[in-house]
Amino acid sequence: MRLSVLTSQGRELGADTCRPGQIFGEFAVLDGQPRTADATAIAETVALSLPKPAFANLLAAIRK
């Protein structure tokens, strides 16, 4: 998975690459702001979505 951002001129800048098992998009859940990067599959990909309440429960369980 390639994470990238668009410049104000519409140019795509590669920001990072996610590897299997990595999490992305968590900042938008944590701060309530719109996401700042796009994710593009560059190989066969299975992505899972976790709703905000479930993510909060997961964080609480990890902090224990």
Backbone as a ProteinNet text record, in pm:
[ID]
protein_1_A
[PRIMARY]
MRLSVLTSQGRELGADTCRPGQIFGEFAVLDGQPRTADATAIAETVALSLPKPAFANLLAAIRK
[TERTIARY]
85.7	0	90.6	66.1	144.1	60.2	116.9	51.2	112.2	26.2	75.6	-13.6	38	-36.7	-31.1	-130.1	-133.1	-89.7	-3.5	35.9	-76.7	-67.4	-169.6	-171	-62.3	-55.8	-108.7	-154.3	-209.5	-104.9	17.4	123.9	121.3	132.7	133.4	274.2	283.8	411.4	399.7	488.8	489.6	534.8	458.3	491.5	547.4	490.2	531.4	474.6	519.5	466.2	426.4	304.8	259.5	293.6	336.3	367.4	255.3	248.3	141.4	135.8	15	-6.2	5.4	50.7	63.5	-71.4	-82.3	-202.9	-178	-279.9	-270.9	-407.3	-409.7	-534.3	-578.8	-495.1	-535.3	-539.5	-461	-461.1	-597.6	-665.1	-797.7	-896.7	-881	-968.1	-934.9	-806.6	-765.2	-795.1	-771.2	-789.4	-918.8	-996.2	-1123.7	-1112.5	-992.5	-970.1	-977.3	-999.3	-997.9	-861.7	-861.5	-735.3	-644.6	-516	-419.5	-347.1	-369.4	-300.5	-397.9	-363.7	-439.7	-364	-436.6	-375.7	-409.5	-307	-323.9	-262.4	-340.6	-287.9	-188.4	-70.7	31.6	56.6	-19.6	-17.6	-154.1	-181	-306.9	-316.5	-429.9	-442.9	-575.2	-572	-692.1	-682	-774.8	-774.9	-899.9	-884.1	-996	-1020.5	-1146.6	-1185.5	-1234.5	-1192.9	-1232.5	-1304.9	-1432.8	-1505.6	-1440.7	-1461.6	-1397.7	-1422.6	-1547	-1567	-1485.9	-1476.5	-1398.5	-1249.6	-1202.9	-1062.8	-1033.9	-1126.2	-1109.9	-1105.1	-1190.1	-1188.6	-1056.8	-1004.9	-877.2	-764.3	-761.5	-659.8	-669.5	-791.1	-810.6	-759.5	-784	-739.8	-586.9	-524.6	-379	-314	-376.2	-319.3	-327.2	-408.9	-422.9	-299.6
-115.5	0	122.1	212.1	335.7	449.1	523.9	641.8	764.4	853.9	972.4	1091.9	1209.4	1333.8	1409.1	1493.8	1578.4	1718.8	1776.9	1915.8	2006.3	2133.6	2228.6	2239.3	2196	2194.6	2063.2	1971.8	1844.6	1736	1759.9	1660.9	1563.2	1434	1331.9	1314.1	1319.6	1297.1	1170.7	1075.4	953.8	985.1	942.5	972.6	850.5	732.5	613.6	491	376	248.7	167.1	113.3	25.9	-117.8	-188.7	-330	-412.2	-541.1	-623.9	-608.6	-588.8	-576.9	-436.3	-341.4	-203.9	-133.5	-34	48.8	182.4	232.9	368.2	434.1	565	640.3	668.1	633.3	649	795	881	1021.8	1086	1054.4	1110.6	1065.6	944.7	896.5	967	985.2	1043.3	1191.9	1267.8	1413	1464.4	1375.8	1415.6	1499.6	1518.4	1598.1	1508	1568.2	1488.4	1422.3	1310.3	1240.6	1330.5	1309.8	1395	1323.3	1192.7	1116.1	1018.7	976.7	874.8	743.2	633	500.1	433.6	381.4	315.9	176.6	75.7	-60.8	-75.1	-129	-151.9	-301	-381.4	-527.1	-575.2	-702.6	-755.3	-719.7	-661	-604.1	-641.3	-669.5	-682.4	-574.7	-482.7	-374.1	-384.8	-359.8	-364.2	-225.4	-195.7	-67.4	-90.1	-3.8	-15.1	113.6	104.7	225.6	291.9	422.2	499.1	440.1	400.7	343.5	214.7	131.3	7.9	39.9	140.3	181.9	234.7	312.5	365.2	250.4	151	35.1	-40.3	-53.2	-120.8	-45	85	166	152.4	153.6	140.3	4.7	-99.9	-233.3	-243.3	-177.9	-180.8	-106.3	0.6	84.3	18.2	-85.5	-152.6	-230.5
0	0	0	-94.4	-101.4	-44.2	46.9	102.8	36.6	-7.8	-78.1	-47.3	-78.2	-62.8	-195.3	-217.1	-336.3	-299.7	-382.3	-360.8	-409.1	-379.1	-425	-577.6	-642.4	-788.4	-846.3	-759.6	-805.7	-827.7	-785.8	-802.4	-685.2	-715.6	-611.4	-555	-424	-356.7	-272.9	-294.2	-214.4	-72.9	24.7	163.5	236.5	209.5	282.6	213	257.3	209.8	330.8	330.2	438	402.6	500.5	485.7	549.8	520	579.4	731.5	781.6	925.3	980.3	898.9	946.6	946.9	1034.4	1046.2	977.2	908.8	853	867.9	865.6	875.8	1018.1	1116.1	1256	1299.9	1238.1	1281.4	1260	1151.9	1127.2	1234.2	1284.2	1391.6	1522.7	1549.7	1676.6	1687.5	1580.1	1590.7	1527.2	1463.2	1405.6	1279.6	1229.4	1108.8	985.1	868.7	745.9	726.6	658.5	633.2	550.7	565.3	496.5	384	370.2	266.7	201.1	82.5	11	18.4	17.4	16.6	-116.2	-183.4	-312.8	-306	-338.9	-339.6	-453.3	-423.7	-526.8	-544.7	-472.4	-484.9	-436.4	-450.1	-399.8	-252	-212.5	-79	-15.1	113.1	194.1	301.5	300.4	398.9	484	611.5	704.9	760.4	786	843.1	985.5	1076.5	1216.3	1254.3	1293	1333.4	1455.2	1467.9	1575.3	1714.9	1750.2	1884.7	1906.9	1805.5	1818.1	1832	1760.4	1770.9	1911.4	1965.8	2101.8	2202.6	2185.9	2275.3	2264.6	2144.9	2124.2	2193.6	2179.1	2246.8	2397.9	2450.6	2595.1	2643.5	2566.8	2605.8	2601.2	2505.7	2493.7	2609.7	2654.3	2761	2898.1	2911.7	3042.1	3077.8
[MASK]
++++++++++++++++++++++++++++++++++++++++++++++++++++++++++++++++

